Amino acid sequence: MTGPVSSDPQIPTPGEARLIDGKGFANRLTQDIAEDVRAFYARHQVTPGLAVVLVGNDPASEVYVRNKALQTHRAGMRSFMHMLPETTSQEELLALIARLNIDPEIHGILVQLPLPGDLDPVAVTNAIDPRKDVDGLGVVNAGRLALGLPGLVPCTPLGCLLLLKSYVGDLRGLNAMVVGASNLVGRPMAQLLLREGCTVTVAHIDTRDPQVLARQADILVVATGCSGLVNGAWIKPGATVIDVGISRVPVENGKTRLVGDVVFDEARHIAGQITPVPGGVGPMTIACLLRNTMQAARELVEGVGDTV
Amino acid sequence: MTGPVSSDPQIPTPGEARLIDGKGFANRLTQDIAEDVRAFYARHQVTPGLAVVLVGNDPASEVYVRNKALQTHRAGMRSFMHMLPETTSQEELLALIARLNIDPEIHGILVQLPLPGDLDPVAVTNAIDPRKDVDGLGVVNAGRLALGLPGLVPCTPLGCLLLLKSYVGDLRGLNAMVVGASNLVGRPMAQLLLREGCTVTVAHIDTRDPQVLARQADILVVATGCSGLVNGAWIKPGATVIDVGISRVPVENGKTRLVGDVVFDEARHIAGQITPVPGGVGPMTIACLLRNTMQAARELVEGVGDTV
């Protein structure tokens, strides 16, 4: 769907990693999708539509949801926001999803997590029609990914994979390590890397001596949420490092700044290529949400899927 | 469902691995299931029923299917065999599965693979009601496994896991390597080991220097179908080795014998514990099919699942 990154593919200066420009890549991807949206409208007189459901008033979730709506609109898609009170019952939420499932104007449905109170995220996620599950978090899409079948893939690992394929090229035969085994990032990331022919190791909270294993990895994807967990001792010289973590930490003068799970100032002297935080993986997530919505619209309207 | 293996847990002689007695374990598991079947009948007046569908006349498949029927009967379950001609159409096969899906006497459905001709194994497998998918090969059960939800797990990796839990105990924090990335064994095996808290590496045909990675593994599961692929140089001293492979190879005098993917005579001097071939993993597969059928019957009749 998008071409390779156009930034200068020069060999990095020894001792200084090439920066992986996720922000620029995401901007180009969004532009490509906007073109796809126009062409799709010209063919079918249908504009892809994304419904985002937010329950409750979590301020961080409100920011995410608003940003998703803005980017959706920017790509020329229709954005439908459903903001429900914290008192919403499971039945009410499931009834809304049932309506969105059969609404022909809606091609993607996203329920912002976490859900407040007693709402069951597994039941809610799996109530979404798998063809509209643009977060790729339901059982059917997870199963399709696990079995190597086409489907909708979770947005953050998909964004990481697009960056890797653009900056590394063919991944076949490379050693990859994924640090963190969440359903949102680590596990689907491992599946995607396996699909590309990597030898994949998944490390997590129970892993002993993770840095010994990490130092064998040509590709290191870190998604733990522990800021500064991965220092220079984890990194194989020349490796490509994808830092999914993003945490706000205090610095001097009472100020704060955003940092990743990787100690960037150590890693950039050892890695061959590395994502900065912010501006690396972050912008890719929403761009991949739009990509998934475009894919879902194609599948629903044309009956053809689109794999990574 | 079954207790730990009762074979003598003695420390192995240095230089000689303890044999993992899959045959004995499978026999005890089948006896336990037979007791569960009797207790289930006493509670519900329902006998678990397994339908096995065989299309065509592949001699190996006929042996497998007959053996499955015999073992099912031995465990006190009802066995239903559907042997269809090679000329069976996709529509006829799907129509049979649809009937079995709604048949209250059937709790498990297994379609013997490979299917002949143009029959689509993915479409056929996914036509089985996920609650009756006792091979665990459908998208829904693969997704449930990938997401850490309860479900029906493919029989061979489940059998390997039961042996590992019995012979190793708590697997948390151990380094595990799975050699082979098939949907039938390698991939679900990796998911199961991850669920137990192992650090999991999946190696396959594209892996470079697999023996270097393998020598770091406390648990080595080999499922490639390449007889003799894994020699002593792959094995960490004291590791537990599970050999899923089974191939018939020629020996002198025009005779043949069954061997695994592991060079047993080298491995047994390095490994701490190892499955023989035959008599290791093989007998566990059918026992786990019966276990899954019992689990499916419970889920269908009582509405409660049973996880590993």
Interface residues (C-beta under 8 A of the other chain):
Chain A: V122 G138 V139 V140 N141 A142 G143 R144 L145 A146 L147 G148 L149 R172 G173 N175 A181 N183 R187 P188 A190 Q191 L194 G197 C198 T199 V200 T201 V202 A203 H204 D206 T207 R208 P210 L213 Q216
Chain B: V122 G138 V139 V140 N141 A142 G143 R144 L145 A146 L147 G148 L149 R172 G173 N175 A181 N183 R187 P188 A190 Q191 L194 G197 C198 T199 V200 T201 V202 A203 H204 D206 T207 R208 P210 L213 Q216
